[in-house]
Amino acid sequence: MGVIKQNDTPFYYYNMDILQSTLDEISRHIEGYPYIVHYAVKANGNPLILKEIARHNIGVDLVSGGEIEAAIEAGFDPRRMTFSGVGKTDWEIRTGLSHGIGCFNVESVPELDVINEIAHEMDTVANIAIRVNPDIDAHTHKYITTGTADNKFGISIASLDQVIAHATELPHIHLLGLHFHIGSQITSMQPYQMLCDTINALSNKFERQGIHFEMINVGGGLGIDYDHPDEHPLPDFKTYFDTFKQGLHLMPGQTLHFELGRSIVGACGSLISRVVFVKESRNKKFIILDAGMTDLIRPALYGAHHKIDNLTARNDGHCEIQTYDVVGPVCESSDTFAINYQLPTTHRGDLIAIRSAGAYGESMASCYNMRRLPGSVFFSSKQPILDTL
């Protein structure tokens, strides 16, 4: 609590013990298998977070040239970098090629042709995987569903034969394999089981045609428990990886790649804020924080739920519980973290923790209303304050 009290609010608070445990758990479940995990930098690109993950021999999944540069700076191996995204610009492609990144996840025929042209100009060969849209509904929020026919991502299965034939004819393209990603915050294994069935059918089909893929990339999307972060600080990695161990039949020599983001960093972070005012209207009580949607946009953008704790309220069981709307100071009605949320009686100056904000909190922060970006505090039991940014 002392570390929290001495810092100006709002700020992001990262428990590096949880991050360490998460990375160790992933390593334990993939040991002995031809699996490579890539961290999706878009979830959180904080430099100290990246450096900690890089120390664990994990690759990265990137969606911009800026992320490529940040990953290089953090010490990730370029050979374990994948570059995704539907709108890669020429300078981003050149940046990836100049660093010798492991694979471009290609989303369209025009992109494939442009990568080939730029690789020709640079006198090199680009490793690519074709991103397939498997038309699988992951049953998550419509803004983070990526694998249905209505989404902008990937190439349809109906077009796959033609695209693969085209890729194999391009002199500066090396086709490594197939890439899939069906969505985010997925907590049911059924969509992944369906994905395994789709991949098995495609792999068998192309093997019969004499086309062998060196790798299969199943993307990421594994969800976390936003309701009970203390009871479940780590996702169910065992069930997740077992789904692919049991359901996906790799060909001899194939590697299986994962692109996990939220499930690696989501639970380790909280947004710490201070109560500015407690306001009462005829029908409502509002807790007004100094943190807003500029610091954590998920509730405003997705209607997402985060557990909220009052860190300074009495916790001896005798504190009265009241119902509040928890809101921020931004001049938007959508600047709301929770509606009709039960908390101990709260007062001006109390410290509030919005939990499970390690993913898509800091990385999506903005300066709307000309607000300052929050700083970051890092805690470890081995070294109580690692650093502050």
N, C-alpha and C positions, 0 to 999 in steps of 0.2 A: 504493500500500500504506500510505503514511503516513496518508492520510485515513481508511483503515479501522482502523488500529491505535489511533488516538487516540480512538475512540468506544466507548462501552460497548456490549456485545453483550447480546442480539441487536438488530439494526437492519436496516432495509431500505435498500439501496444502489441508487440510480438513476443510470444513465449517460445523461445528457441528450443526449449526442452521438448515441446510438443512437435515442432518441426523435425527435430532429431529423431524422435520416436517414430514419426510417420515415415521418414526416409529409411530407417532401419527395418520397419515392418515391410515396406515394399521390397527391399533387398532380400529379406528372408523368404518371401513368397515366390520370387523369380529365380532364386538360386538354383542352378542345375538345369535351367530351361533356356532355350535359345531366344530369350526375351530381352528386349531393350526398351527401357522406359525413357520417354522424353518429357521434360517439364514444359507445360504450356505457359510461356512467359507472359502472355496477355493477362493471366490471373493476378500476377503481382510481379512487377519489375524492379522492386526496391533493390538497390545494389548489394546490400548486405544479405538479403534473402537469396539473391542469385548466387553470390559467392559461397554461401553455405550449401546450397543444393549442388553446385558444381563440384564441391569436395567429395561428393558421394558417387562419382562416376556415372551420373545421370546425364542424358542428352537433353536437348531443348527443341521445342516446337515453336516456330517463329511466324509472325504474320506481318512483319514490316521490316524495312531496312534499319530503322532505329533499334528494333529488337535484336537484329543481327549484331549490330555494333555493341549493344549492351551485353549480349551473351559473350562476345569475344573479350570484352573488357573484364567480365567476371571470371574468365578462365575456362569456359566450356570448350570441349574438343569440337572443331568444325565438322569433323567426320560424323559426329553424332547430332548434327543439326538438320532438322527438317523445316522447310519453308512453305507454309500454307497460305491460302487467301485467294480470292477471286480476282483481285485487281492489282497484281504485282506490277509496279512501274519499271521502266527500263533501268533506272539507276539502282533500284532494289535488286533486280536480277543481276546486274553487274556486280553489286556488292556481294551477293551470295556467291557468284562464280569466282570473284577475286579471292575470297576467303576459302574456297574449296569446300563449301558445305556439302553434307552427305546426300541430301535429296531435296528436290523441288516437288511438292505435291501439286500436280497440274490439274486445273479445274476446267479447261476448255481447249478446243483446237486452236483458236487464235493465240492463246497463251503458249501453247506447245510450239507453234511456229516462231513466235517472237523469241522464246528461249533458245531455240535452235539457231536463229539468226545472230543473236548476241554472242552465243557460245562460238559461232563461226568467226565473228569479228575478234574475239578474244583468243582464238586458236586453242579452244579447249572443248571438252565434252561434258555436258550436264547430265547428272544422274537425276532421273525423275520417277515418280510414282503417279499413276493416273488415279485421281480421286473419283470414286464411283458413288453415285447417289443411289442407294439401294431401295429407296422408297419404303423406309421403315419408320413408323411413327413411334417416337420414344416416349410419348405421353407426358411431355413436360410443357413448360410455358411456350407459347407460340413464337416468342422472340428468340428462344434458345433451342428450338428444334431445327435441325440442319439436314436431316436425311430423308425428307419426303419429296415427292415430285414437284411440290409447290415452292420448294426452297431454291435459292439462287446457287447453291453449292453443288459442285461435282458434275459428272457426266452420267447420263442415264445408262442403265444396263442395255437398253435397246441399241444404243450408239457405240457400245464398248468395242465390238469387233472391228468396226471401221476405224476407231481412234487408235486402237492398238496396232492395227496394220499400218496406219500412217506414222505412228511413233517409231516403229521398227525400220522405216525407210529413211528417217532423218539422220544425216551423217554425224551430227553433233549432239545427238540424244542417245543416252543409254537407259533403256527401260528396266528399272529395278523391280517394280512390282505394282501392287494395287493399294490404294489408301481409301479408308472409310471413316466417316465421323457422323454419328446419327443425332447428336444433341448434347445437352448439358443438364446437370443436376438430375441424373437418372438414378433412381433408387430401386427399381425392379430389374431383375436379371432377364426377364422375358425378351426385351428388345435386343439384348446382347446374344441371347440364344438364337433369335431369328437371324441376327447378323452372321453368326457362325454358320448357320445353314446356307445362307446366301453365298458366303465366301467359299464354303466347301464345294458347292455346285459350280461356281465360276472357276475355281482352281482345277477341278476335275475336267471341266470342259476344255480349258486352254492347254492343260497337259496333254490331252488327247490330240490337240492340234500341234503339239511339239513346242508350245510356248511355256517356258518355265520361269516362274517369278522367284527372284531371290529373296524377296521379302513381302510380307503382308503387314499393313498398318491399320489397326482397328480404331485409331483415334482415342478419344478419352470420354469424358462426360460423367464419370462416376460421381454420385452426389454425396453430400454430407448431411449429418443430423443437425439442422438448425434449431430444432426444438429442445434438444437435450445435449448441449455441447459438453457438459461435465461428465455425463454418463457415457457418452460416445465421442470422445475426442478424436478418435481415428475411425475412418470409414471401414466397412467390412471388406477389406482387401482379400481375405481368404475366399469368400464366396465369389468375388469379382474375378480373380485370377483362375479359380477353379472352373468357372464357367467356360473360359477359353481353353484350359487344359483338357477338359472333358469334351467340349463341343467342337473345337476347331482342329481339323486334321491337317497339320503342317506336312508339306512334302519334304523329302530328304534335302537337307541343306538350307531349308528356309529359316529365316528369322521372323519373329513376330514383334511388332513395335506397338507401343502404347503412347498416347499423348495426354497425360494427366495434368490438370492444373488445379482446379478447386479442391480436389481431394488431397492434394499435397499441402496447400497453404491455407485453406479456408479456416480451419479450426484454430490455427496458431495465432490469429490476429483478432484484436478487438478495437473498436473505436471508442476512445475515452472522451467524455464530454462533461460539461458542468451545467447545472441548472441555472438559467438566467432568471426566469420568473416561473411561479406557479400561478396560473390565471384561472379564475372561475367565471363561467357564464351561467346563464339560466339552466342550461341542460348539460354542461360539460365542465370538466376540469382538465386543464391543459398543462403539461410540463413542457416548457419552452427551453430548448437546449441551445448551447453555443455551437453545436455541430448541426450541419444541415445536409440537404441532398447533394450539395457540392462535395461533401466528404464521403458520403455513402449513398449512391444513387439507386441502388437496387430496389428499395421499397417504393420509391417514386416511379421507377421505370418498369418494374415487373410486378409490383404489388408483393414483393418478397417479404418473408417473415424472418426476423432476427430476435433471438432471446435478448431481453433487456434486464440488466441488474442495477439496482441502486447500491453502490459500493459503500456508501457512508450512512445508510439507514441502520437503525437497530436491527440486529439479526438474532435476538434472543428469544424469538417466538412471541413476544408481547407487543410487537409493533402492529398497529392497525393497518389493514390492507385497504387501499382505495383504488378506484378505477379512473384512469387518465387516458387522454390522447397525448402521445409523445411526439412533439413536433420540433422543427428547426426554425431558424430565423430568416430563411430565404423568402423573398417575396413571391411565393408560389403556393397555392393551396395543396399542391402535390408534395410539398416539403413536409412529409409526415412519415414517421418511423413506425408508429403503431396506433391503432384505434381501439378504445375500450380495453386498455391493457392494465392488468392488476399489478400494483407495486406497493411496497410499504409507503406510508405517509411520507411525502417528499417535500423538501423545502429548497428555497433559493440557496445555491452554493453546493448542493449535494453533487457527488460525482456519479456519473452514469456510465455503464459499460454496455455498448451494443456489441453483442458477441458474434463470433464466426464471421468476422469482417476481413479476414486475411486474404480472401479472394474477391476481386472486383470491388474493392473499397478504394485503396490508394491508387490502383491502376486506372480507375475511372474518375478520379477526382478532378474538379474543375475550379476555375476562379470566377464563376458566375457571380454577379453582384459585386465584382471586384474583391471577393473574399480571398484571404491568404490560404495557401495550401497548408494542411497540418504537417507537423513534424512527425518523427517516428522514434519510438523507444524500444530497445531490445533487451529482454530479460533472459538470463540463463542461471540455473542453480549453481553452475560452476563459476560463473562470473556475472554477478547480479546486474550490472549495467554494461552490456557489451559496447554500446555506442548510442548516440542520439543524433538524429539527422533533422 
